[in-house]
Amino acid sequence: MKIISHYVNGQHTQASERTQTVFNPATGQVQANVSMASQAEVENAIAHAKATHQTWSQVTPLNRSRILFKFKTLIENNIDELALLITQEHGKVHDDAKGEVIRGLEVIEFACGIPHLLKGEHTEQVGSGIDAWTLNQPLGVVAGITPFNFPFMVPMWMFPIAIACGNTFVLKPSEKDPGVVTRIAELFTEAGAPDGVLNVINGDKEAVDILLTHDDIKAVSFVGSTPIAEYIYTKASAHGKRVQALGGAKNHMLLMPDADLDKAVNAVTGAAFGSAGERCMAISVIIAVGDIAEPLIEKLTPKVTSLKIGDGMTPDMDMGPLITADHKAKVEHYLEIGLQEGATLVADGRELSVKDREDGFFLGGSLFDHVTPDMRIYQEEIFGPVLCVVRVKDYDEALTLINEHEFGNGTAIFTQNGEIARHFCHHVQVGMVGVNVPIPVPMAFHSFGGWKRSLFGPLHMHGPDGVRFYTKRKAITARWPTIMHNQAEFVMPTMK
Ligand code: NAD
């Protein structure tokens, strides 16, 4: 059985005493055992990262960037292997896994520009003969804790920028699909990163709690579900750390009666069911305004019932399995809840069976109509291939619903009316907004983050906010002896 251990100080470590199984969700078979780090193992990784920070922070930004350029090339050269690792452990279809690698690669490309991004500000003559400038300096050792659904891309949101800024990193990936991160760490070493700059620790709450409380961890980046994000934010903040914690979502598509319905239906089918709905930016609710609901259901239902579902390595599949049997059971339970709450189950994914993959964690696409805001299937994140349709009378009612929802990660409006679209962009209480774009994930040179209970902390991830998060500012004011005072000054200094 394959063992996935930790990667510390440029080397794979021995397996931990405690391990957990990693499945291939398409076959339902165990394919590896992943080590679950003990306190001593996490502390060892932090100690290596701390020791390395002394030298790494002195490497010039240009030379850090050169390592990232080599890393980028290695990722490009190994994209098929990386996508294979993702598909084998996560289940998403191979082309989608490749897309994930490319979106992660874009953050490395952004981080390659670090000499420019780190430039401070300079003011000559803030006072007579006095100059002032600000520097952006690294924090020290920083930690990242990532979810199962983007095992490659989400770690990339964090460590390339943190490391480019001069920090060293301890990464704790999801224990459900940790394999690809180990490979990333090997490639980073191959690119020329000194040992101890990027350290990978596998594990669960036991490992995470040490990262949240250890004195030598200066900042924590987290992506995952809202209850855990809130816990991470509260605990790490209480221990004096800078924290950004991205949580769950319930992303609404607002469908106006004037939208191009055929195009909107295609867009939502991909956005709701791609990656089996296990995307934090997946559309999980359509708010159908006015009389568009009937034709919407008519056109959408056959799309949902004809999704091509199978092993992610089989060509031309639309979606693969869910991550685990437990998660599949949780999503199925939500289908029961929706029926009990009185919603109409127009397409029922439980009827699916995949030939030669009967033990895989597959669930077909499901579509609920007549969902109302008081239902749990509307309020809670299901994180599976389940799409809810809510019918409302007008745009104002739709906007109010979105703004009153506890999550505010992503949303999209589909319309041909520019004035309505502009009103929506201005007034909607959501962090990432699409206009006729169903999954408005910002590019790497912009920042990614939701509002409300989809993000705890002031700064979004990657882009300009990433550089802000991983650096602290230092303001310097300087003058030279010829203009210094000859006696003590007791009044508050002002610039003349
Ligand atoms: P999760 O919250 O269960 O786990 C995320 C990470 O936290 C994992 O590394 C896990 O080991 C760790 N963890 C889990 N329980 C913990 C605990 N009690 N104490 C300390 N650490 C703990 O999330 P998941 O199931 O892996 O991922 C799916 C969730 O992530 C969804 O809610 C999805 O919306 C969210 N997500 C959000 C974004 C975003 O950008 N907002 C992006 C991707 C995923």
Boltz pocket constraint, residues with backbone or C-beta under 6 A from the ligand:
constraints:
  - pocket:
      binder: B
      contacts: [[A, 145], [A, 146], [A, 147], [A, 148], [A, 149], [A, 150], [A, 154], [A, 172], [A, 173], [A, 174], [A, 175], [A, 203], [A, 204], [A, 205], [A, 208], [A, 209], [A, 223], [A, 224], [A, 225], [A, 226], [A, 228], [A, 229], [A, 246], [A, 247], [A, 248], [A, 249], [A, 279], [A, 280], [A, 381], [A, 383], [A, 409], [A, 450], [A, 454]]
      max_distance: 6.0
